[in-house]
Amino acid sequence: MRSMDRFGIWVLAILLVIQSSFGFYLPGSYPHKYEVGDYLNVKVNSLTSIETEMPFSYYSLPFCKPSEGIKDSAENLGELLMGDRIENSPYRFRMFKNESEIFLCQTDKLSADSLKLLKKRIDEMYQVNPMLDNLPAIRYTKRDGYVLRWTGYPVGIKVQDVYYVFNHLKFKVLVHKYEEAANVARVMGTGDAAEVIPTIGKKDSDVPGYMVVGFEVVPCSFAHNGESTKKLKMYERYTTPIKCDSTRVSMSVKEGQSIVFSYEVSFEESDIKWPSRWDAYLKMEGSKVHWFSILNSLMVITFLAGIVLVIFLRTVRRDLTRYEELDKEAQAQMNEELSGWKLVVGDVFRAPSNASLLCVMVGDGVQILGMAVVTILFAALGFMSPASRGTLITGMLFFYMILGIAAGYVSVRLWRTIGCGEHRGWMSVAWKAACFFPGIAFLILTTLNFLLWGSHSTGAIPFSLFVILLLLWFCISVPLTLIGGYFGAKAPHIEFPVRTNQIPREIPAQKYPSWLLVLGAGTLPFGTLFIELFFIMSSIWMGRVYYVFGFLFVVLILLVVVCAEVSLVLTYMHLCVEDYKWWWKSFFASGSVAIYIFIYSINYLVFDLKSLSGPVSATLYLGYSLFMVLAIMLATGTVGFLSSFWFVHYLFSSVKLD
Ligand SMILES: *[C@@H]1O[C@H](CO)[C@@H](O)[C@H](O)[C@H]1NC(C)=O
């Protein structure tokens, strides 16, 4: 009881620390009402490119700077980890006022260096990501009669060896009239908001208010008259009308020449309601494919479940046959079939080699799997919609740290079980569990971060954030894991149903090398996963919004079931041929799916990310992939191990009954 109290206080304290240091603020989760004439400020996110996967700050290129100075407005940890840098921009609108030919600024004359950089960014297909009221700008293009939807617009374009920049922007803002009560009520239903700021009833129905429900941009390249802009100040009207034609480019960049930036904006009333303003970004495409993916997994599951059922029937039927008078012949045959695993009864619970490593890996696997399940569940329920940037990563980090308790508990309890109740060394196992995966992750991410620092990308984690992450690790994650370990050491260990002989049995020569079986087993979970994997990959690397978390949750559950079944079947096969070293094999039977995922990601790099340019980008890609694959291996391996452990325990408990 005392320990439970202490536990509660700990959790409370940790929650408070986290709350106060970051706070779970969900940006864009309640409607903002603007009255006619109110200023709307456009913000800009990092420049991104699917060719390099390295984000850069908007102001690293010679764009107009806001007169009040550049301000960072990142809102949470996840955003920073994702490489988002949201800054203010000089673009500003007035609600429901159409304006055109607004002069923004004239840049300094381009030096050779900045021209080179600009050309490089255009070559690498960098794009600008403006945002209004948290909505990223959408751009529509027509090709072969299809309308394509993009977010953001390119920095520039190269046409016949001449580089052009898009220096005139034509914005369109879709607005919806603000209706007091109706909106707030509806927002609750979207699940987009954890907290709804109540709009205290100021009855100002005479002043019409609007909400932003859509933001579109058409980039144009327009050659301004440099002489006539000399005397203009920001936001003054450009002298001649600007015709924005997105199919023609005319502002080429040359050394020693300056660029004039301008914009126009029009407001249109729209039927889109505030809660559904994200629908334009999340249009369901290929939902059939997701269903197909699930169907595919279900087939694999049913197939495996059939095998599992047969195994169970065989072992259970033995008990039943005692009562039903089976003929002798059938019984003899059955006994022979079953003989293999019964022979290893004295060895099956012999401690594996590297037992502490196995315990640590299973503990960390439980932690990662738990984090994945909880995060995806929350995302599926709509708490981490793409509308609130960065919450997904923040949430993952949060759940990961909390689940340190589970990691410590599972590793230590398993350690004691393998050692038949031996307490010695639990501290070291708990420490290793706290440092194994985070340590490797830290190593990989630090290496990648040096690469990003070297290239001045905003994807690099700033030093202060690095310190915060280290503090989170050592001040929250490690203590929690040690606490979990303490509970694991207190809990009774799991008794093995049979005794282990002094002298190990010899394992007879096998027909197939067991590593081949283990590797082959990984293909089954991979089969359930690979369709969904394509969508996940393109959301991570191509910047497409991933939103089908409901599907992902189902796929995750199916994956867990398949992993459990595969490993169980393989363990049974090994025991039947008198190979009693099942501990590690059961881990890798399902964990080997990670190898296939890594191969898949290399294949994705070669065929889908063809344009990924430069060794730095490729290294980044491979580094991140390696990190993910490691996490997947720990999680899937753990599922397989736990199911096999339960199965072996069950199987030999039934022997004891005889
Ligand atoms: C702004 O212009 C668009 C078309 O260019 C028009 O449909 C809309 O009504 C105008 N809005 C205002 C507030 O004048």
The ligand as an SDF file (V2000), in Angstrom:
LIG
                    3D

 14 14  0  0  0  0  0  0  0  0999 V2000
  -13.1470   39.4580  -53.5660 C   0  0  0  0  0  0  0  0  0  0  0  0
  -12.9990   39.0690  -54.9040 O   0  0  0  0  0  0  0  0  0  0  0  0
  -13.6640   37.8510  -55.2610 C   0  0  0  0  0  0  0  0  0  0  0  0
  -13.3790   37.5280  -56.7020 C   0  0  0  0  0  0  0  0  0  0  0  0
  -12.2360   38.0820  -57.1410 O   0  0  0  0  0  0  0  0  0  0  0  0
  -15.1610   38.0290  -55.0400 C   0  0  0  0  0  0  0  0  0  0  0  0
  -15.8270   36.8220  -55.3410 O   0  0  0  0  0  0  0  0  0  0  0  0
  -15.4150   38.4030  -53.6150 C   0  0  0  0  0  0  0  0  0  0  0  0
  -16.7690   38.6380  -53.4110 O   0  0  0  0  0  0  0  0  0  0  0  0
  -14.6240   39.6370  -53.2430 C   0  0  0  0  0  0  0  0  0  0  0  0
  -14.7640   39.8540  -51.8190 N   0  0  0  0  0  0  0  0  0  0  0  0
  -14.9720   41.0350  -51.2980 C   0  0  0  0  0  0  0  0  0  0  0  0
  -15.0570   41.1070  -49.8010 C   0  0  0  0  0  0  0  0  0  0  0  0
  -15.0980   42.0390  -51.9540 O   0  0  0  0  0  0  0  0  0  0  0  0
  1  2  1  0
  1 10  1  0
  2  3  1  0
  3  4  1  0
  3  6  1  0
  4  5  1  0
  6  7  1  0
  6  8  1  0
  8  9  1  0
  8 10  1  0
 10 11  1  0
 11 12  1  0
 12 13  1  0
 12 14  2  0
M  END
$$$$
